[in-house]
Amino acid sequence: MEIKEIKETKNPVFERKEIQAIIFAESAPTKKDVTTALAKKLSASEDAIKIKGIYGKFGTKEFRIEANIYKSKEEKNKIERKTKKEIEEEKKEAEAAKKATQEAKKAKEAENKTE
């Protein structure tokens, strides 16, 4: 996947860089692939990048990318709306953490009962 940067604009109001680029790829890249590629090329954190859109032309291997790059994940979360997928992932992580603490608590109680 090759990235060619077209335009980079600094937006001091939102404290971010707005990027427009072209990616050459065999098939339509996912947002995760594009985020990883942009993070490597622009030496930014993957958590601080928000892909606004991936636009392809029929029959070409060229995709236009619009993205915003923030200073930190916290800055991004203040301004950008979370997608439904991101919200569901956070819920799953919270449930998994809750289950882990409950299991640890049960194991500790079982240990105390055997003693």
C-alpha positions, 0 to 999 in steps of 0.5 A, a space after each residue: 500500500 503506497 500513500 501519496 499526500 495531497 494536502 495537509 492543513 493545520 486547524 488550530 481551532 480543533 488542534 488537529 491536522 487535516 490530511 488528504 491523501 491518495 492510497 494505491 492498493 489492490 482492493 479497498 483498504 479498511 479504516 484500520 489499514 489506512 490508520 496504520 499506514 498513515 501512522 507509520 508515514 506521518 509518525 503519529 499515534 494510531 489512537 489519535 487518527 480519525 479516518 473521515 472517509 475512503 473514496 474509490 473510483 470504479 475500476 481504479 486502484 486509487 483511493 482518496 483518503 480524508 483523515 484528521 490527526 490529533 495530538 493525543 487520543 484524549 483530544 480526538 475523543 473530545 471532538 470526534 463522535 464515536 462510531 457504533 462499532 467503537 462504542 460496542 468495543 468499549 462495552 465489550 472491554 468493560 464487560 470483560 474487565 468486570 467478569 475478570 474482577 468477579 472471577 478473581 473475587 470468587 477465586 479469592 473467596 473459594 481460597 479463603 473457604 478452603 483454609 
